[in-house]
Amino acid sequence: VYPLKFKDTTFVVDAFNYGKIENITAYFLSHFHSDHYGGITSKFNYGPIYCSKITSNLLIELLKVEEQYVHPLELNKEYIINGVKVTLIDANHCPGAVLFLFSAPIGNNKYFNALHTGDFRASIDQLMNPAIQGLKNSFMDILYLDTTYLEPEHLFPSQDVVIKSVLDVLENIIIKGRTVKEYNNIEKDKKLKNEYHGVLVLVGTYLIGKEKVFIGIAKFLKSKIFVTNRKKKILECLNDENISVLITSNPDESCVHIVNMGQLSIENVNNYYNNYKHKYDMVIAFRPTGWVFKPKKGNKNQLAPNNQQILENFNNLKLKPTYYNRNVSIWGIPYSEHSSFVELENFVRVLSSIAPIRDIQPTVNVGNFYGQNEKSRKYWYWFNTWRQNPLMI
């Protein structure tokens, strides 16, 4: 539980696994992923849940929470809740995900400021948000930080670069008729190009998230997007016209199929091909996750990675399949909706230049921060170094 206690008011963020918490006046939900909304059922009646409009749609539609307990808030608008200023900022994570900025009055026209990132991919837009910029000449008293990827090896390119690399695979195989081996320079290009009579593309997703990947693929291939009826219901909650015009429940109308991430095993993808081989010569499956990118190793003793080397790796990103045969290929793509190590560092340092950060608390893998070991000391050293070395933009 990460309670934000301001005098007579107590808020909690993403703390639904604990049931009804004594003296809590408001429950905040950063986004609709199960490790954050876990504990919410249709019987929830502990108090108001504050969240974004998209998240509220999902709570009501999928979890059947009574509307009287769901309080959607607009982004970039200041609200006063139990005397505390609250602003929601786009988290650049999944649809509806937000950062919560809380400012509680502490007297003499001063405020106790807290920022809870939920899960987020740090961006300059968040730091340039008027609510964050409005903190100049004050302090960020506590930053609750998404520490999913708090290790130097956790690095990945921008989402745009990754999507471009995915489209490069599709262009070379589908349009230029190259084989997977030719694309990865395992064998020389043949003079006679392959003519594929149909290629089916699978894209792995979670409950929500990865939408930019399958939208980019569908537009490139000028295809609709096949989804199950349950997934269609979820996507309709997003109120995104870019998605709603593309989705279909008829698999024959689309060469882009959305599947659960767990369906992208070698066996499952080969079975998927066998079910559709009467129509398609090939299945290309993409698994988007930040865990797949492995930059070239530098000096093991370096505290921080070699940024120049990382930049070169990113600019020359070329995907490689994790599995392939004549008719099926599976590609892990380094598409992350969390912040990389370098992005976390830059976010903290720039935020410190706007409002000096007095305290940082982790929200992921929290136990790793409180052991009497080198790893724990390393994490706190990074936090303290970052916040004490502001970066101006």
KOLDOLO-607159 format. One record per residue (C-alpha): residue in three letters; x, y, z. Coordinates in steps of 0.05 Angstrom, whole numbers, plus 5000, padded with zeros to 4 digits. Example, Ala and Ser with C-alpha at 12.3 -4.5 7.8 and 13.67 -1.06 7.14 Angstrom:
2
ALA524649105156;SER527349795143;
//
This chain:
393
VAL500050005000;TYR502550694983;PRO498251165025;LEU498951905015;LYS497052195082;PHE495352935084;LYS492953155153;ASP485852895159;THR485452585089;THR488351925066;PHE488751704994;VAL491451054967;VAL493650894896;ASP493050194865;ALA491949884933;PHE485749454920;ASN488648784942;TYR488048995014;GLY480449035016;LYS477249605054;ILE482750025087;GLU481150385151;ASN480651145146;ILE481551165071;THR477251695038;ALA479051594965;TYR481751024922;PHE485751204860;LEU486950714802;SER492650884754;HIS490550414698;PHE486949774680;HIS492349234687;SER490848674735;ASP496948784779;HIS494049474794;TYR486549364796;GLY487148674829;GLY482148614886;ILE476649014852;THR470348604840;SER463148764823;LYS461848804898;PHE466749374910;ASN463549884957;TYR469250144999;GLY469050854972;PRO470051264909;ILE474951014855;TYR478151594818;CYS481151434750;SER481151644677;LYS475051594633;ILE477750994594;THR479450624659;SER472450774686;ASN469350474623;LEU473349834633;LEU471649794707;ILE464249844692;GLU464049424629;LEU468848864649;LEU468848834725;LYS461549064732;VAL463249564786;GLU457149974805;GLU457550654771;GLN456251024837;TYR463250814860;VAL466951004795;HIS468951734787;PRO472351874720;LEU476752494717;GLU479252864656;LEU486552914641;ASN490353574651;LYS484853874695;GLU485754054767;TYR480653764815;ILE479753884890;ILE478353224925;ASN477553255001;GLY481353905000;VAL487153634959;LYS488953864889;VAL489153264841;THR491353274768;LEU491652674720;ILE497252664667;ASP497852174610;ALA502651614631;ASN504551394560;HIS503250674582;CYS496750334561;PRO490350694542;GLY487451064602;ALA493851014644;VAL495451644684;LEU500351964732;PHE497152274793;LEU499652934819;PHE497253094889;SER498153764924;ALA495653814995;PRO495454475032;ILE499954505093;GLY498855235114;ASN501955905096;ASN499755805023;LYS504455215017;TYR503154504992;PHE505753805003;ASN506753534932;ALA506752804912;LEU507252494843;HIS505151764833;THR507251504765;GLY503350844766;ASP506450484706;PHE509150974656;ARG513851094598;ALA517251744614;SER516452294562;ILE518153024555;ASP510753184548;GLN509552954620;LEU514953414646;MET512454004604;ASN505353904629;PRO502754554659;ALA501354214726;ILE508553984732;GLN511354644707;GLY506954984758;LEU511154674814;LYS517055144801;ASN519355494864;SER516554914906;PHE518654204923;MET516653514899;ASP516053224969;ILE515452504946;LEU515852154879;TYR512851454875;LEU516651164816;ASP515250584769;THR521650174778;THR519949584732;TYR526449674692;LEU531149964744;GLU537449624718;PRO542449914667;GLU541549324619;HIS534149494612;LEU534549934551;PHE530149964489;PRO528850414430;SER523150904423;GLN516450604404;ASP516750954336;VAL523450634320;VAL520849954339;ILE514550014297;LYS518850234238;SER523149614246;VAL516949174247;LEU514449484182;ASP521449374152;VAL520648624165;LEU513848614132;GLU516149024073;ASN522048574059;ILE518247914067;ILE511448084040;ILE512848613988;LYS520048463967;GLY519147703973;ARG525347574015;THR525846974061;VAL527347044135;LYS534346784123;GLU535447294067;TYR532947854111;ASN537847664167;ASN543547554118;ILE543946814136;GLU543746664061;LYS544647083999;ASP538547373964;LYS536046943907;LYS534947253840;LEU528046943836;LYS523847253891;ASN518646863931;GLU511447023915;TYR507346933977;HIS499946843961;GLY498047074031;VAL501547254096;LEU497947254162;VAL500747714217;LEU499547554290;VAL500748094344;GLY501047914417;THR497648374468;TYR495548384540;LEU488548584563;ILE490049284539;GLY496549564512;LYS500749494448;GLU495349834407;LYS500350274369;VAL503749644343;PHE497749304312;ILE494849964286;GLY501450114251;ILE501649414219;ALA494349434197;LYS495150114164;PHE501549894129;LEU498149264102;LYS491549634089;SER487949094130;LYS482649064182;ILE484448774250;PHE481248124273;VAL479748074348;THR475547614390;ASN468747864415;ARG471647964485;LYS477548364458;LYS472748764414;LYS468748954476;ILE475149174511;LEU477449594452;GLU470649924447;CYS471750184518;LEU477650584493;ASN473251044451;ASP478751084398;GLU476251204328;ASN482950984298;ILE481650294327;SER474150224320;VAL474250334244;LEU479349774236;ILE476849214281;THR472748624257;SER470147974288;ASN470847614221;PRO477747294213;ASP476747244138;GLU476448004132;SER483348104160;CYS490647884152;VAL492348194220;HIS490047784280;ILE490648004353;VAL492247444401;ASN493847384475;MET501347424489;GLY500946724518;GLN498746444450;LEU505346604417;SER509045964436;ILE512445584379;GLU507145034384;ASN501245514385;VAL503645934326;ASN504945304284;ASN497945064301;TYR495145744282;TYR498645674214;ASN495744974204;ASN488745244217;TYR489645784163;LYS494445464113;HIS488745374064;LYS488846134057;TYR495846354077;ASP502846124057;MET506046414119;VAL504846664190;ILE509147224219;ALA508147314294;PHE510447914334;ARG511347904410;PRO512048624435;THR515548684502;GLY521149104532;TRP524648484558;VAL527348244490;PHE532348794475;LYS539648634492;PRO544549194476;LYS551749024463;LYS555448914528;GLY560349444549;ASN564849484610;LYS561649074666;ASN564449564717;GLN560750154688;LEU555450444734;ALA551550714675;PRO551150454604;ASN554850754544;ASN549651234516;GLN553251334450;GLN553650584439;ILE546250514457;LEU544351064407;GLU548150704352;ASN544650054368;PHE537850384367;ASN538950754302;ASN541050104268;LEU535649674299;LYS534349054258;LEU529748524285;LYS531647784287;PRO526747214294;THR526846804357;TYR524146214316;TYR522846074243;ASN521445524193;ARG519045524121;ASN512045774138;VAL512446074208;SER516746594242;ILE516346904312;TRP519547574326;GLY520747874395;ILE520448634388;PRO523249114440;TYR516849514447;SER515949754518;GLU510550154553;HIS515050234614;SER520950704622;SER527950454608;PHE533550564658;VAL536151174621;GLU529151464614;LEU528051384689;GLU534551754703;ASN532852324656;PHE525752384682;VAL528052444754;ARG533652934738;VAL529153384695;LEU523653364747;SER528753564800;SER530554174758;ILE523154394761;ALA521754214834;PRO527353914877;ILE525453204897;ARG525853074972;ASP524352324970;ILE523451764919;GLN519751124934;PRO519550514888;THR512950194868;VAL515649554834;ASN520149014864;VAL519849414928;GLY523048854970;ASN529548944931;PHE530449644960;TYR530249445033;GLY535348885038;GLN542048975071;ASN545848835007;GLU549549144949;LYS543549154904;SER539349554953;ARG545050054965;LYS545950124890;TYR538650304879;TRP538550844932;TYR545151114907;TRP542051204838;PHE535951544866;ASN539952024908;THR544952164852;TRP539452314802;ARG535252764845;GLN541453154869;ASN543853274797;PRO538153644762;LEU538053664687;MET535554304654;ILE531654264588;
//
